[in-house]
Amino acid sequence: SSLTARADETLWRLAIKLSNAFEDEEDSNIYRRNLVTRYHNISIEKFLRDSDPGVRAAAIEICAQMKLSGYVDIIRSYAKDPSVEVRKASIKSLINDHSINSDQFALESLDDPDEEIVLYVLQSLKSRINPEKLSPYLVRYVNSEHQELRNYAKQEIATITKERYKLNYNNMKPEV
């Protein structure tokens, strides 16, 4: 209630950081949407350079929701941030932005050293590109140290193989 355009910077930092504190993703989106709607004239750029990674990550998502001019380049620059939280927010914002062609960026993000980010990118690419293009990227993670990533890659490869087998079986000549 005391948040205004001229409020203390610490209060703004807290309000921005709280946008990622909700358990439910939908609640976070509603909070950010309300924040952007009520205070569309805030200067989000200074929070993108904040020392706290939580504030930077939340500011990236708010920036993506505000769709400032040049926001794609701003968000893309944070995909190489040292903080995993900031990189994940950047990659997530760019992949979920349907106004740009983000498939190429998602494929480039598969080189990220954090397995959680790679898993998120693979899961999002599953619905965006065809299985033939996704297969080589999945094979890369079959022997991963990260168990969840390894299991996901194996499961998706098994699903793709099963679908190919069904297709080949249905296209066989009756004599075979």
C-alpha positions, 0 to 999 in steps of 0.5 A, a space after each residue: 500500500 505504501 508503494 508509489 513511484 517515488 517510494 524508497 528503493 529498498 521497498 521497490 527491491 523488496 516488491 520486485 524480489 517478492 514476485 519470485 517468492 510465490 510457490 505457485 507460478 500463476 500467483 507470481 505471474 499475477 503479482 508481476 502483472 499487477 505490479 507492471 499495470 499499476 506502476 508501468 512507469 518504474 525504472 526497471 533498469 537499475 534493478 537489472 544491475 542490482 547486486 542481489 541475484 534474486 532481484 535481478 532475476 525478478 527484474 528480468 521477468 518483469 522486464 519481459 512482461 513490460 516488453 520495454 523497447 529492446 527488452 530482448 537484447 537486455 534479457 539475452 545479455 543476462 543469459 551469461 550471468 554468473 548466477 544460475 537464478 538469473 540465467 534461468 530467469 533470462 532463458 525462461 523469459 526468452 523461451 516463453 516469449 512468443 513474439 520472437 523466434 526463440 528456438 535458436 536461442 534455446 538450442 544455444 542455451 543447451 550449452 549452459 553448465 547448469 543441468 537444471 537449465 538444460 533440463 528446462 530447455 529440453 522440456 520446452 523444446 520438446 513441444 517446439 521442434 520436431 523429434 528428429 531435430 531434438 534427438 541429437 540433443 537428447 543423445 548428448 545427455 544420456 550419460 549425464 551426471 544429473 540423474 533427472 536430466 539423464 532419465 528425461 533424455 532416456 525417456 524421450 529417446 524411448 518415446 521417439 524410438 517407439 513412434 518411429 517403430 510404429 511408423 515403420 511398422 505401419 508402412 511395411 509391405 503386407 508380404 513382410 
